[in-house]
Amino acid sequence: MTRTPARSALLAAATALVVLLAGCGSGDSAEGSAAQPGSAAATTAAEAPVATGPFGAGCGALPPEGEGSLAGMADDLLATAVSNNPVLSNLMVTLHMATLVDSLNTTEDLTVLAPVNQAYEAVPAEMLDPLLADTPRLTELITHHVVPGRLGPDELAGTHTTLSGGQVTVEGSGESFMITADQTLVGATGATVVCGNVQTANATVYLIDQVLTPPAD
């Protein structure tokens, strides 16, 4: 399969080079459906401990120290933190393509569902290339990964309005969260939070392993 220059630049990015427009829309979030008392789901939710810091096996892929580490990202603005993290280099490329870097760094209190590099690499060329070449569509897709306000792990599950104006529904509790396959760009596999509750100076970030897509009109 032949790669276009845009896709090659995206997938080959290994160094620093979700994501939103300044002027946020509504950040109201609806709570997910409550499990029936006594059900297995209710018991699991009740027993699942709420994470108080970063969590997830994917956090081990981040640098152990330096600007791209968990500690290093904490005092940087969002786009700066993303640019320093090698597992988010493809996301940073799309931020530049959509000219969202300045907005990302000047908007306060955000929650970002940030696709890791493998999430972009899983998107077929015939699906990804048109997006990379269409700035309005790319902007809509990226801002669909951003929710106004900082959501902690105890608030993440539920349906949230994103900066694109669409809604994303997150399921799970404790340290286990996912987004169903029908909400992803590829549509074959659900998105899992692989490293969550990562703090930057102006956002809380949840790294996910699939690229999301805004709902169809």
Sequence and secondary structure as in RCSB ss.txt:
>XXXX:A:sequence
MTRTPARSALLAAATALVVLLAGCGSGDSAEGSAAQPGSAAATTAAEAPVATGPFGAGCGALPPEGEGSLAGMAD
DLLATAVSNNPVLSNLMVTLHMATLVDSLNTTEDLTVLAPVNQAYEAVPAEMLDPLLADTPRLTELITHHVVPGR
LGPDELAGTHTTLSGGQVTVEGSGESFMITADQTLVGATGATVVCGNVQTANATVYLIDQVLTPPAD
>XXXX:A:secstr
    HHHHHHHH  S      SS     EE      TTSHHHHHHHHS   SS BSGGGGGS SSSTTSHHHHTT
S HHHHHHT GGGHHHHHHHHHTT HHHHHH  SEEEEEE HHHHHTS HHHHHHHHT HHHHHHHHHTTEEES 
  TTT SEEEE TTS EEEEEEETTEEEE GGGBSS SS EEEEEEEEE SSEEEEEESS B     
